[in-house]
Every structure is written in structure tokens, then in C-alpha cells.
Amino acid sequence: MIRKISILFLIGLITYSCAKVPLSGRSQLSLVGNSEILPMSYEQYSQVLAESKVVTNTAEGQMVARVGRRIADAVSKYMTERGYADALEGFKWEFNLLESEQINAWCMPGGKVAFYTGIMPICKDETGVAVVMGHEVAHAVASHARERMSNGLVLNGLIGGVQVAMGQNPSLTQNIFLQAVGYGGQLGMLSFSRRHELEADQLGLDFMALAGYDPRKAPAFWERMNAGASGNRPPDFLSTHPGPNRRIEELNKQMPKSMEYYEKSNKQ
């Protein structure tokens, strides 16, 4: 009887704690709030920067910061106009280029973005950076890390929120957080699920268009990314993504909507 009540309580809690991803409308588990996960994210991001060589006074470093700010401003304006401003509550956008041969980029909760120098030749130009930036910003806007952390807490029986979980098992809670934000150590970022990656592809196409970057250039970037794979192993950035053909097919389905945003942004 006790086990049955516990299961019913857990089902009720999960049902009550469901939220919807802004813009896409997909339901997601949301046991963790920004007020809990963002301080942890900011601390981890500061640690990564302290342990890395941050590239700032170069054309590429300045480009990453410029594109990031442009996309963040456009997304913030768009979200506010549509009543989703609370989804960005507590965000402190930051965009840095880190010295590393890895072909990768990532965004922690709260808008903490890092590009590795290894991905810049594949980005090729500012629009290519915008393709990646839109994708990574989408992970944060869609609260993918919060969703993953919520799922991780439930799977480990820690359903009282982050503070309760830290009191019960701080090391496990910290590991769940690191997995949720994708941090794998040695500057490596663990990949999100295919569902999250596809959603980030779709939202990211809209985000770059809102910022005035031509979304029609996105398929060409993903072709370059796929061609940049060494041997039979794709770059970490592609490790859980759909194959290039499917990705381009999905992007083309999204293109008419994104082009509306792009054309509107160029008229403003």
C-alpha cells in the first residue's frame, strides 16, 4: 500500500510539474527552477573560463561576441512580445571563444555560451557562427538542461528540488547537474538527446533569422560540418544529431517560417 501511494504521489508530482517549451509547445518535466540551476551554471561557467584560454582580442573572438549579442537581443525582444519573458528570467548572457581543437560549441543555462576555435573554420563567416549560435541559444531558451536535471532527480529518487537533493546527496546532485548542462570535463560537453538537438535545430533557425541572418545558409553549414568529420567519427557537435540528410530535410521544412522572420527583421 505504501509503495502504491508513493507511486501515485510521484505520478501526481510529475504531472503537476510539467511545463511547455516556449515557441515549440512541447511538454517537458520541470522540477527545477531558474533560481536553482542558474547559480550553479554561472559558477561552472566561471570555472571553465578560469581553466581555459579565452580568445578575445581577435576578429574571431569579437565575432562570436557580436553574433551572440545580436541573437540574444533579438530573441529577448521576440520572447517578450509574445509573453514568454519569464522564460529568460535571471539570464546573464555571455559569449566567449575558447582555444581548443575540438569542433564544438555549447550553451549552459542562463545564456553562458562558449565556442571552441576548432569550429570556426567550419563556421567560415558570421552567418555560419549565427547558425551555431542560434542552435546553442535554443538549448538554453528551451530549458533543455533544466528538463534533463529534473529527469535525473526523479530517476534517482530526489524529488524535493535542488536544495533538498543537495542536503540528501550533494555529490550525486552535483553529478546530475553536470550531466544536465552537458559538462564532461576537459572542456568536453556531453551531447543532448536527439529530441533536444532536433528542437534546437528548429528553434535555432528561427533565432538566427530573427537576428537578421539568412537562414537559407544553414544547410550549407551543416554540409560543411559533416564534411569536417575526421575518419568515421563525427565531431562531438554532431554525435547525437540526426544524419545530415535528415537534418537538411527538417531545416527545409522549417525554412518558410524562418524566412518570414528574416524578411521582417530586414524591414525593421
Number of C-alpha atoms within 10 A of each C-alpha: 6 7 8 9 10 11 12 12 12 15 12 11 15 18 13 12 14 14 15 14 19 18 12 11 10 11 11 21 22 21 23 23 14 19 10 13 20 21 14 17 22 18 10 17 20 12 11 18 15 10 11 15 12 19 18 16 8 9 9 18 20 16 19 23 19 16 22 27 17 17 23 23 15 18 24 15 14 16 18 13 10 10 10 17 15 11 19 20 12 14 17 12 18 17 22 21 26 22 14 16 11 17 21 21 24 25 27 29 30 24 26 23 23 25 28 21 21 17 22 21 15 19 19 12 13 15 20 24 27 31 27 27 28 28 26 26 29 26 25 24 27 25 27 27 26 25 23 25 26 26 22 20 22 17 10 12 11 19 19 15 15 22 12 13 19 15 10 13 11 14 12 16 22 15 14 19 23 20 19 24 29 19 20 13 10 9 17 14 20 19 21 22 14 14 13 21 22 19 20 25 26 23 25 28 32 28 30 33 30 29 24 23 29 22 27 18 14 24 19 13 21 22 15 16 20 17 13 15 14 9 6 6 9 16 17 17 21 20 15 17 19 15 13 17 12 11 18 19 13 16 21 17 12 17 19 13 13 25 20 13 22 23 15 13 15 13 7 6
